[in-house]
């Protein structure tokens, strides 16, 4: 998804590679965090039954 932007939107002051790296890391963290929370909720549901 981060590759969809053209080079026209990046100014000279912006570090494109750092921005894309940070965005990709955020998406990965959010994805794994969501999976972890769902796993905890499922485990809690199993334990309390």
PyMOL Python script that loads the backbone (N, CA, C, O; Angstrom):
from pymol import cmd

cmd.read_pdbstr("""\
ATOM      1  N   UNK A   1       0.820  -1.185   0.000  1.00  0.00           N
ATOM      2  CA  UNK A   1       0.000   0.000   0.000  1.00  0.00           C
ATOM      3  C   UNK A   1       0.869   1.255   0.000  1.00  0.00           C
ATOM      4  O   UNK A   1       0.513   2.246  -0.638  1.00  0.00           O
ATOM      5  N   UNK A   2       1.992   1.232   0.698  1.00  0.00           N
ATOM      6  CA  UNK A   2       2.822   2.421   0.754  1.00  0.00           C
ATOM      7  C   UNK A   2       3.496   2.707  -0.581  1.00  0.00           C
ATOM      8  O   UNK A   2       3.983   3.816  -0.799  1.00  0.00           O
ATOM      9  N   UNK A   3       3.531   1.731  -1.473  1.00  0.00           N
ATOM     10  CA  UNK A   3       4.136   1.946  -2.788  1.00  0.00           C
ATOM     11  C   UNK A   3       3.193   2.654  -3.759  1.00  0.00           C
ATOM     12  O   UNK A   3       3.603   2.996  -4.869  1.00  0.00           O
ATOM     13  N   UNK A   4       1.950   2.878  -3.367  1.00  0.00           N
ATOM     14  CA  UNK A   4       0.964   3.478  -4.259  1.00  0.00           C
ATOM     15  C   UNK A   4       1.210   4.973  -4.496  1.00  0.00           C
ATOM     16  O   UNK A   4       0.716   5.528  -5.477  1.00  0.00           O
ATOM     17  N   UNK A   5       1.960   5.622  -3.618  1.00  0.00           N
ATOM     18  CA  UNK A   5       2.212   7.052  -3.760  1.00  0.00           C
ATOM     19  C   UNK A   5       3.271   7.293  -4.835  1.00  0.00           C
ATOM     20  O   UNK A   5       4.257   6.563  -4.932  1.00  0.00           O
ATOM     21  N   UNK A   6       3.050   8.319  -5.629  1.00  0.00           N
ATOM     22  CA  UNK A   6       4.052   8.678  -6.625  1.00  0.00           C
ATOM     23  C   UNK A   6       5.129   9.536  -5.983  1.00  0.00           C
ATOM     24  O   UNK A   6       4.931  10.061  -4.887  1.00  0.00           O
ATOM     25  N   UNK A   7       6.255   9.684  -6.645  1.00  0.00           N
ATOM     26  CA  UNK A   7       7.348  10.501  -6.122  1.00  0.00           C
ATOM     27  C   UNK A   7       7.005  11.984  -6.115  1.00  0.00           C
ATOM     28  O   UNK A   7       7.726  12.771  -5.502  1.00  0.00           O
ATOM     29  N   UNK A   8       5.940  12.382  -6.770  1.00  0.00           N
ATOM     30  CA  UNK A   8       5.575  13.792  -6.858  1.00  0.00           C
ATOM     31  C   UNK A   8       5.132  14.363  -5.511  1.00  0.00           C
ATOM     32  O   UNK A   8       5.227  15.573  -5.306  1.00  0.00           O
ATOM     33  N   UNK A   9       4.657  13.536  -4.600  1.00  0.00           N
ATOM     34  CA  UNK A   9       4.172  14.031  -3.318  1.00  0.00           C
ATOM     35  C   UNK A   9       5.275  14.140  -2.274  1.00  0.00           C
ATOM     36  O   UNK A   9       5.014  14.640  -1.180  1.00  0.00           O
ATOM     37  N   UNK A  10       6.474  13.703  -2.558  1.00  0.00           N
ATOM     38  CA  UNK A  10       7.590  13.738  -1.618  1.00  0.00           C
ATOM     39  C   UNK A  10       8.448  14.962  -1.899  1.00  0.00           C
ATOM     40  O   UNK A  10       8.987  15.112  -2.995  1.00  0.00           O
ATOM     41  N   UNK A  11       8.574  15.837  -0.904  1.00  0.00           N
ATOM     42  CA  UNK A  11       9.433  17.011  -1.065  1.00  0.00           C
ATOM     43  C   UNK A  11      10.879  16.607  -0.796  1.00  0.00           C
ATOM     44  O   UNK A  11      11.151  15.490  -0.355  1.00  0.00           O
ATOM     45  N   UNK A  12      11.783  17.513  -1.061  1.00  0.00           N
ATOM     46  CA  UNK A  12      13.208  17.240  -0.846  1.00  0.00           C
ATOM     47  C   UNK A  12      13.538  17.073   0.634  1.00  0.00           C
ATOM     48  O   UNK A  12      14.485  16.369   0.981  1.00  0.00           O
ATOM     49  N   UNK A  13      12.756  17.722   1.514  1.00  0.00           N
ATOM     50  CA  UNK A  13      13.028  17.654   2.945  1.00  0.00           C
ATOM     51  C   UNK A  13      12.567  16.353   3.584  1.00  0.00           C
ATOM     52  O   UNK A  13      12.980  16.029   4.697  1.00  0.00           O
ATOM     53  N   UNK A  14      11.725  15.615   2.901  1.00  0.00           N
ATOM     54  CA  UNK A  14      11.167  14.396   3.471  1.00  0.00           C
ATOM     55  C   UNK A  14      12.068  13.202   3.173  1.00  0.00           C
ATOM     56  O   UNK A  14      12.576  13.055   2.061  1.00  0.00           O
ATOM     57  N   UNK A  15      12.257  12.351   4.182  1.00  0.00           N
ATOM     58  CA  UNK A  15      13.022  11.123   4.009  1.00  0.00           C
ATOM     59  C   UNK A  15      12.032  10.009   3.662  1.00  0.00           C
ATOM     60  O   UNK A  15      11.416   9.407   4.542  1.00  0.00           O
ATOM     61  N   UNK A  16      11.898   9.755   2.382  1.00  0.00           N
ATOM     62  CA  UNK A  16      10.887   8.820   1.889  1.00  0.00           C
ATOM     63  C   UNK A  16      11.080   7.414   2.459  1.00  0.00           C
ATOM     64  O   UNK A  16      10.115   6.783   2.889  1.00  0.00           O
ATOM     65  N   UNK A  17      12.311   6.925   2.463  1.00  0.00           N
ATOM     66  CA  UNK A  17      12.565   5.562   2.940  1.00  0.00           C
ATOM     67  C   UNK A  17      12.256   5.425   4.434  1.00  0.00           C
ATOM     68  O   UNK A  17      11.704   4.410   4.858  1.00  0.00           O
ATOM     69  N   UNK A  18      12.602   6.425   5.225  1.00  0.00           N
ATOM     70  CA  UNK A  18      12.308   6.375   6.660  1.00  0.00           C
ATOM     71  C   UNK A  18      10.803   6.416   6.904  1.00  0.00           C
ATOM     72  O   UNK A  18      10.290   5.710   7.772  1.00  0.00           O
ATOM     73  N   UNK A  19      10.099   7.242   6.138  1.00  0.00           N
ATOM     74  CA  UNK A  19       8.656   7.337   6.290  1.00  0.00           C
ATOM     75  C   UNK A  19       7.988   6.010   5.946  1.00  0.00           C
ATOM     76  O   UNK A  19       7.130   5.534   6.689  1.00  0.00           O
ATOM     77  N   UNK A  20       8.369   5.426   4.847  1.00  0.00           N
ATOM     78  CA  UNK A  20       7.774   4.153   4.425  1.00  0.00           C
ATOM     79  C   UNK A  20       8.115   3.052   5.419  1.00  0.00           C
ATOM     80  O   UNK A  20       7.267   2.217   5.734  1.00  0.00           O
ATOM     81  N   UNK A  21       9.349   3.042   5.917  1.00  0.00           N
ATOM     82  CA  UNK A  21       9.746   2.047   6.912  1.00  0.00           C
ATOM     83  C   UNK A  21       8.938   2.174   8.200  1.00  0.00           C
ATOM     84  O   UNK A  21       8.519   1.170   8.775  1.00  0.00           O
ATOM     85  N   UNK A  22       8.723   3.394   8.647  1.00  0.00           N
ATOM     86  CA  UNK A  22       7.937   3.632   9.859  1.00  0.00           C
ATOM     87  C   UNK A  22       6.488   3.211   9.651  1.00  0.00           C
ATOM     88  O   UNK A  22       5.883   2.588  10.524  1.00  0.00           O
ATOM     89  N   UNK A  23       5.937   3.551   8.496  1.00  0.00           N
ATOM     90  CA  UNK A  23       4.553   3.179   8.190  1.00  0.00           C
ATOM     91  C   UNK A  23       4.395   1.659   8.153  1.00  0.00           C
ATOM     92  O   UNK A  23       3.453   1.112   8.726  1.00  0.00           O
ATOM     93  N   UNK A  24       5.317   0.984   7.479  1.00  0.00           N
ATOM     94  CA  UNK A  24       5.239  -0.481   7.398  1.00  0.00           C
ATOM     95  C   UNK A  24       5.386  -1.123   8.778  1.00  0.00           C
ATOM     96  O   UNK A  24       4.694  -2.095   9.083  1.00  0.00           O
ATOM     97  N   UNK A  25       6.281  -0.589   9.615  1.00  0.00           N
ATOM     98  CA  UNK A  25       6.444  -1.117  10.972  1.00  0.00           C
ATOM     99  C   UNK A  25       5.177  -0.902  11.793  1.00  0.00           C
ATOM    100  O   UNK A  25       4.779  -1.781  12.558  1.00  0.00           O
ATOM    101  N   UNK A  26       4.541   0.259  11.642  1.00  0.00           N
ATOM    102  CA  UNK A  26       3.294   0.530  12.364  1.00  0.00           C
ATOM    103  C   UNK A  26       2.202  -0.462  11.948  1.00  0.00           C
ATOM    104  O   UNK A  26       1.494  -1.001  12.799  1.00  0.00           O
ATOM    105  N   UNK A  27       2.069  -0.696  10.655  1.00  0.00           N
ATOM    106  CA  UNK A  27       1.045  -1.628  10.167  1.00  0.00           C
ATOM    107  C   UNK A  27       1.303  -3.034  10.691  1.00  0.00           C
ATOM    108  O   UNK A  27       0.369  -3.717  11.111  1.00  0.00           O
ATOM    109  N   UNK A  28       2.562  -3.477  10.673  1.00  0.00           N
ATOM    110  CA  UNK A  28       2.896  -4.807  11.205  1.00  0.00           C
ATOM    111  C   UNK A  28       2.594  -4.884  12.695  1.00  0.00           C
ATOM    112  O   UNK A  28       2.019  -5.867  13.163  1.00  0.00           O
ATOM    113  N   UNK A  29       2.979  -3.854  13.444  1.00  0.00           N
ATOM    114  CA  UNK A  29       2.718  -3.841  14.880  1.00  0.00           C
ATOM    115  C   UNK A  29       1.238  -3.852  15.195  1.00  0.00           C
ATOM    116  O   UNK A  29       0.798  -4.562  16.099  1.00  0.00           O
ATOM    117  N   UNK A  30       0.468  -3.073  14.460  1.00  0.00           N
ATOM    118  CA  UNK A  30      -0.977  -3.035  14.671  1.00  0.00           C
ATOM    119  C   UNK A  30      -1.610  -4.385  14.333  1.00  0.00           C
ATOM    120  O   UNK A  30      -2.525  -4.837  15.022  1.00  0.00           O
ATOM    121  N   UNK A  31      -1.128  -5.017  13.285  1.00  0.00           N
ATOM    122  CA  UNK A  31      -1.668  -6.319  12.888  1.00  0.00           C
ATOM    123  C   UNK A  31      -1.375  -7.378  13.944  1.00  0.00           C
ATOM    124  O   UNK A  31      -2.275  -8.098  14.376  1.00  0.00           O
ATOM    125  N   UNK A  32      -0.097  -7.472  14.365  1.00  0.00           N
ATOM    126  CA  UNK A  32       0.263  -8.477  15.369  1.00  0.00           C
ATOM    127  C   UNK A  32      -0.367  -8.156  16.720  1.00  0.00           C
ATOM    128  O   UNK A  32      -0.728  -9.071  17.460  1.00  0.00           O
ATOM    129  N   UNK A  33      -0.502  -6.895  17.050  1.00  0.00           N
ATOM    130  CA  UNK A  33      -1.160  -6.515  18.296  1.00  0.00           C
ATOM    131  C   UNK A  33      -2.624  -6.919  18.308  1.00  0.00           C
ATOM    132  O   UNK A  33      -3.134  -7.412  19.315  1.00  0.00           O
ATOM    133  N   UNK A  34      -3.294  -6.709  17.188  1.00  0.00           N
ATOM    134  CA  UNK A  34      -4.697  -7.105  17.076  1.00  0.00           C
ATOM    135  C   UNK A  34      -4.849  -8.611  17.189  1.00  0.00           C
ATOM    136  O   UNK A  34      -5.757  -9.098  17.863  1.00  0.00           O
ATOM    137  N   UNK A  35      -3.972  -9.346  16.538  1.00  0.00           N
ATOM    138  CA  UNK A  35      -4.010 -10.815  16.619  1.00  0.00           C
ATOM    139  C   UNK A  35      -3.778 -11.275  18.058  1.00  0.00           C
ATOM    140  O   UNK A  35      -4.441 -12.199  18.528  1.00  0.00           O
ATOM    141  N   UNK A  36      -2.842 -10.634  18.757  1.00  0.00           N
ATOM    142  CA  UNK A  36      -2.557 -10.996  20.151  1.00  0.00           C
ATOM    143  C   UNK A  36      -3.761 -10.726  21.040  1.00  0.00           C
ATOM    144  O   UNK A  36      -4.089 -11.549  21.895  1.00  0.00           O
ATOM    145  N   UNK A  37      -4.418  -9.606  20.860  1.00  0.00           N
ATOM    146  CA  UNK A  37      -5.596  -9.273  21.676  1.00  0.00           C
ATOM    147  C   UNK A  37      -6.721 -10.269  21.415  1.00  0.00           C
ATOM    148  O   UNK A  37      -7.385 -10.714  22.350  1.00  0.00           O
ATOM    149  N   UNK A  38      -6.936 -10.619  20.153  1.00  0.00           N
ATOM    150  CA  UNK A  38      -7.972 -11.605  19.825  1.00  0.00           C
ATOM    151  C   UNK A  38      -7.649 -12.948  20.461  1.00  0.00           C
ATOM    152  O   UNK A  38      -8.544 -13.620  20.974  1.00  0.00           O
ATOM    153  N   UNK A  39      -6.369 -13.352  20.435  1.00  0.00           N
ATOM    154  CA  UNK A  39      -5.965 -14.616  21.040  1.00  0.00           C
ATOM    155  C   UNK A  39      -6.216 -14.593  22.554  1.00  0.00           C
ATOM    156  O   UNK A  39      -6.694 -15.580  23.113  1.00  0.00           O
ATOM    157  N   UNK A  40      -5.905 -13.500  23.205  1.00  0.00           N
ATOM    158  CA  UNK A  40      -6.134 -13.384  24.646  1.00  0.00           C
ATOM    159  C   UNK A  40      -7.627 -13.456  24.952  1.00  0.00           C
ATOM    160  O   UNK A  40      -8.025 -14.124  25.906  1.00  0.00           O
ATOM    161  N   UNK A  41      -8.439 -12.799  24.182  1.00  0.00           N
ATOM    162  CA  UNK A  41      -9.887 -12.830  24.412  1.00  0.00           C
ATOM    163  C   UNK A  41     -10.426 -14.244  24.230  1.00  0.00           C
ATOM    164  O   UNK A  41     -11.264 -14.693  25.012  1.00  0.00           O
ATOM    165  N   UNK A  42      -9.959 -14.942  23.216  1.00  0.00           N
ATOM    166  CA  UNK A  42     -10.389 -16.321  22.993  1.00  0.00           C
ATOM    167  C   UNK A  42      -9.944 -17.213  24.145  1.00  0.00           C
ATOM    168  O   UNK A  42     -10.721 -18.040  24.623  1.00  0.00           O
ATOM    169  N   UNK A  43      -8.706 -17.055  24.594  1.00  0.00           N
ATOM    170  CA  UNK A  43      -8.224 -17.850  25.737  1.00  0.00           C
ATOM    171  C   UNK A  43      -9.032 -17.562  26.992  1.00  0.00           C
ATOM    172  O   UNK A  43      -9.367 -18.485  27.734  1.00  0.00           O
ATOM    173  N   UNK A  44      -9.345 -16.312  27.237  1.00  0.00           N
ATOM    174  CA  UNK A  44     -10.169 -15.977  28.398  1.00  0.00           C
ATOM    175  C   UNK A  44     -11.557 -16.588  28.300  1.00  0.00           C
ATOM    176  O   UNK A  44     -12.112 -17.042  29.301  1.00  0.00           O
ATOM    177  N   UNK A  45     -12.116 -16.600  27.103  1.00  0.00           N
ATOM    178  CA  UNK A  45     -13.433 -17.198  26.909  1.00  0.00           C
ATOM    179  C   UNK A  45     -13.393 -18.704  27.160  1.00  0.00           C
ATOM    180  O   UNK A  45     -14.326 -19.265  27.733  1.00  0.00           O
ATOM    181  N   UNK A  46     -12.325 -19.350  26.735  1.00  0.00           N
ATOM    182  CA  UNK A  46     -12.178 -20.798  26.944  1.00  0.00           C
ATOM    183  C   UNK A  46     -11.992 -21.105  28.424  1.00  0.00           C
ATOM    184  O   UNK A  46     -12.586 -22.048  28.945  1.00  0.00           O
ATOM    185  N   UNK A  47     -11.174 -20.317  29.096  1.00  0.00           N
ATOM    186  CA  UNK A  47     -10.876 -20.567  30.502  1.00  0.00           C
ATOM    187  C   UNK A  47     -12.114 -20.374  31.376  1.00  0.00           C
ATOM    188  O   UNK A  47     -12.313 -21.119  32.336  1.00  0.00           O
ATOM    189  N   UNK A  48     -12.934 -19.396  31.060  1.00  0.00           N
ATOM    190  CA  UNK A  48     -14.085 -19.104  31.913  1.00  0.00           C
ATOM    191  C   UNK A  48     -15.296 -19.974  31.622  1.00  0.00           C
ATOM    192  O   UNK A  48     -16.291 -19.875  32.339  1.00  0.00           O
ATOM    193  N   UNK A  49     -15.256 -20.803  30.624  1.00  0.00           N
ATOM    194  CA  UNK A  49     -16.406 -21.674  30.335  1.00  0.00           C
ATOM    195  C   UNK A  49     -16.483 -22.838  31.256  1.00  0.00           C
ATOM    196  O   UNK A  49     -17.394 -23.658  31.139  1.00  0.00           O
TER     197      UNK A  49
END
""", "prot")
cmd.dss("prot")
cmd.show_as("cartoon", "prot")
cmd.util.cbc("prot")
cmd.orient("prot")
